[in-house]
């Protein structure tokens, strides 16, 4: 993707080679949105040579090779991306008509502005629908890039969402989709996950500390309320500790139950 963006920024005709269904068209359209450039998609298999060489019409007493609407829209915008998609499905006659378009930006009698970039995409002829080999004159006009994508990154994107690239012109974190897979997160996502885990550990430690302090406060308050059971049993509390039998908690209560002595409880009435 970086090599494609570099070729577009340098205004060099570039062609992407890759198997069908790997997102070449979507990547070019996303690049156009990122750069703020309109994208005109032209599929060679459904075009005639006159769509690139111009349709002859009578104009002002002479012959005018009228350009198609996509060329007029690019000329009106003053900039943009001409995307020649499925280039290997175009027959040789259509490829020959594209020669001036790619090299000279000429469509019929209309010359496209210099700020119009030319990008193409093609499948290998054996993988294209009714594929044709790219003719040598047209192939020599392009910078050729291999479009490679791993199956693992596609699977992670389908399951966790595809991450958005950070725009260098904007500050702040990149906007992400609904979710990110582990591979899609990258360094930014890993750092954010590390911060989240550290915050969770710190919160758990703080909660445990508060619980210990609250327990100590309750034990000190119980130690101040020193008293004896109304039946005169030996279950009184002295400074928060049970005097008889030793130990505290469920095991202490079970031992007292077997001995016939009820669990020790502090009296809330002074003197009892």
C-alpha positions in Angstrom: 0.0 0.0 0.0 2.9 2.4 0.8 4.5 1.7 -2.6 1.1 2.4 -4.3 0.8 5.7 -2.5 4.3 6.6 -3.4 3.7 6.0 -7.1 0.5 8.0 -7.0 2.2 10.9 -5.2 4.9 10.8 -7.9 2.3 10.8 -10.6 3.6 7.6 -12.2 1.2 5.2 -13.9 1.1 2.1 -11.7 -0.5 -1.3 -12.1 -1.3 -3.8 -9.3 -1.0 -7.5 -10.1 -2.8 -10.0 -7.9 -5.4 -12.8 -7.8 -9.1 -11.9 -8.0 -11.0 -11.0 -4.9 -8.0 -9.6 -2.8 -9.3 -6.0 -2.5 -7.3 -4.2 -5.2 -10.3 -2.0 -6.3 -11.2 -1.3 -2.7 -7.7 -0.3 -1.8 -7.5 2.2 -4.7 -10.8 3.7 -3.8 -9.8 4.0 -0.1 -6.5 5.7 -1.2 -8.5 8.2 -3.2 -10.7 9.0 -0.2 -7.7 9.4 2.0 -6.0 11.8 -0.5 -9.2 13.6 -1.3 -9.1 12.6 -4.9 -12.1 11.6 -7.0 -11.8 8.1 -8.5 -13.2 7.1 -11.9 -13.3 3.4 -12.4 -13.1 2.2 -16.0 -13.4 -1.5 -16.7 -11.8 -2.3 -20.1 -13.8 -5.5 -20.8 -17.1 -3.4 -21.1 -15.5 -0.6 -23.2 -14.9 0.0 -26.8 -11.8 1.6 -28.4 -13.9 4.7 -29.0 -14.3 5.1 -25.3 -10.6 6.0 -25.1 -9.9 7.3 -28.6 -13.0 9.5 -28.7 -16.2 9.2 -30.7 -16.1 11.3 -33.9 -18.8 14.0 -34.1 -19.4 17.1 -36.2 -18.5 20.3 -34.3 -18.0 23.8 -35.7 -17.9 22.4 -39.2 -15.2 19.9 -38.4 -14.7 16.5 -36.8 -14.4 16.4 -33.0 -13.4 13.2 -31.2 -15.7 13.6 -28.2 -14.5 12.2 -24.9 -16.7 10.0 -22.6 -18.3 11.3 -19.5 -15.7 9.9 -17.1 -13.0 11.9 -18.8 -15.1 15.1 -18.7 -15.7 14.6 -15.0 -12.0 14.3 -14.3 -11.2 17.3 -16.4 -13.8 19.3 -14.6 -12.4 18.3 -11.2 -8.9 19.2 -12.2 -7.4 16.3 -10.4 -8.3 12.7 -9.5 -7.4 9.0 -10.2 -8.3 7.2 -13.4 -8.5 3.6 -12.3 -8.3 1.1 -15.2 -9.7 -2.0 -13.6 -9.6 -5.6 -14.9 -7.0 -4.6 -17.5 -6.2 -8.1 -18.6 -9.9 -8.6 -19.6 -9.6 -5.8 -22.2 -9.0 -7.2 -25.8 -5.9 -6.0 -27.7 -7.8 -3.4 -29.7 -9.0 -1.7 -26.4 -5.5 -1.9 -25.0 -4.1 -0.2 -28.1 -6.6 2.7 -27.6 -5.4 3.1 -24.0 -1.8 3.9 -25.0 -2.3 7.6 -25.3 -4.5 7.7 -22.2 -1.8 6.2 -20.0 1.2 8.0 -21.5 -0.2 11.4 -22.6 -3.4 11.7 -20.6 -5.2 12.2 -23.9 -8.8 11.0 -24.3 -10.0 11.8 -27.8 -9.5 15.5 -28.3 -9.5 16.2 -24.5 -6.3 16.3 -22.5 -6.7 15.5 -18.9 -5.1 17.8 -16.3 -1.6 16.9 -15.1 -2.9 16.2 -11.6 -4.9 13.2 -12.8 -3.1 10.0 -11.8 -3.5 6.7 -13.7 -3.8 3.5 -11.7 -4.6 0.0 -13.1 -5.3 -3.4 -11.7 -5.1 -6.8 -13.3 -5.4 -10.4 -12.6 -3.0 -12.9 -14.2 -4.4 -13.8 -17.6 -4.9 -17.5 -16.5 -7.0 -16.2 -13.5 -9.0 -13.5 -15.3 -12.4 -14.0 -17.0 -11.5 -14.5 -20.7 -8.1 -13.1 -19.9 -5.7 -11.5 -22.4 -2.0 -11.0 -22.0 -1.0 -7.4 -21.5 0.6 -6.1 -24.7 4.2 -5.0 -24.4 3.6 -1.3 -25.4 1.0 -0.9 -22.7 3.0 -2.9 -20.1 6.1 -0.7 -20.6 4.1 2.4 -19.6 3.4 1.2 -16.0 5.2 0.7 -12.8 4.4 -2.9 -11.9 3.6 -3.8 -8.3 2.7 -7.2 -6.8 -0.4 -7.1 -4.7 0.1 -9.7 -1.9 -2.1 -10.2 1.1 -1.9 -13.0 3.7 -4.9 -15.2 4.5 -4.3 -14.8 8.2 -4.7 -11.0 8.1 -8.0 -11.4 6.1 -9.3 -13.9 8.6 -8.4 -11.6 11.5 -10.1 -8.7 9.7 -13.3 -10.6 9.2 -13.5 -11.8 12.8 -12.2 -8.7 14.6 -12.5 -5.8 12.2 -10.0 -4.1 9.9 -8.0 -1.3 11.6 -8.0 2.2 10.2 -4.6 3.7 9.3 -3.5 6.7 11.2 -3.8 9.9 9.2 -0.4 11.8 9.6 -2.2 15.1 9.2 -4.4 14.5 12.2 -3.5 14.3 15.9 -4.8 11.9 18.4 -5.4 8.1 18.2 -6.6 6.5 15.0 -10.3 5.7 14.7 -10.8 1.9 14.7 -13.7 -0.3 13.7 -16.0 -2.3 16.0 -13.1 -4.6 17.0 -9.6 -5.5 16.3 -7.9 -8.8 16.0 -4.6 -9.4 17.7 -2.7 -9.0 14.5 -4.7 -6.1 13.4 -4.1 -4.0 16.5 -0.4 -3.5 15.9 1.8 -1.6 18.3 -0.8 1.0 19.2 -3.4 -1.7 20.1 -0.8 -3.7 22.1 0.1 -0.6 24.0 -3.5 0.2 24.7 -4.1 -3.4 25.8 -1.1 -3.2 28.1 -2.4 0.0 29.7 -5.8 -1.6 30.2 -4.3 -4.6 31.9 -2.1 -2.5 34.2 -5.1 -0.4 35.2 -7.0 -3.5 36.0 -4.2 -4.9 38.2 -3.9 -1.6 40.0 -7.6 -1.4 40.5 -7.7 -4.9 42.0 -4.8 -4.1 44.3 -6.5 -0.9 45.5 -9.8 -2.9 46.1 -7.9 -5.5 48.1 -6.2 -2.8 50.2 -9.5 -1.1 50.9 -10.9 -4.5 52.0 -8.0 -5.0 54.4 -8.4 -1.6 55.9 -12.2 -2.1 56.3 -11.6 -5.4 58.0 -9.1 -3.9 60.4 -11.4 -1.1 61.3 -14.2 -3.6 62.1 -11.8 -5.7 64.3 -10.7 -2.6 66.2 -14.3 -1.5 66.7 -15.2 -5.0 68.0 -12.2 -4.9 70.4 -13.5 -1.7 72.0 -16.9 -3.3 72.6 -15.6 -5.8 75.3 -18.3 -7.8 76.9 -19.5 -11.2 77.9 -22.4 -13.4 76.8 -25.6 -13.1 78.9 -25.4 -16.7 80.0 -22.0 -16.2 81.6 -20.2 -18.4 79.1 -16.6 -17.8 78.3 -17.2 -16.3 74.9 -16.3 -12.7 75.8 -14.0 -10.6 73.6 -10.8 -9.0 74.8 -9.2 -6.5 72.3 -10.9 -8.3 69.4 -9.7 -11.8 70.2 -11.8 -14.7 71.4 -10.6 -15.8 74.8 -11.5 -19.4 74.8 -10.5 -22.1 72.3 -8.1 -19.9 70.2 -8.6 -19.3 66.4 -11.3 -17.4 64.6 -13.6 -18.0 61.6 -15.8 -21.0 60.6 -13.4 -23.6 62.1 -13.6 -21.8 65.5 -17.4 -21.8 65.3 -17.5 -25.5 64.5 -15.3 -26.3 67.5 -17.5 -24.2 69.8 -20.6 -25.9 68.4 -19.2 -29.4 69.2 -18.4 -28.3 72.7 -21.9 -27.0 73.3 -20.8 -23.4 73.5 -22.4 -20.9 71.1 -20.3 -18.6 68.9 -18.9 -15.6 70.7 -20.6 -12.3 69.8 -19.8 -8.9 71.3 -22.5 -7.3 73.4 -23.7 -3.9 72.3 -24.9 -3.0 75.9 -22.2 -2.0 78.2 -21.9 -4.2 81.3 -23.5 -7.2 79.7 
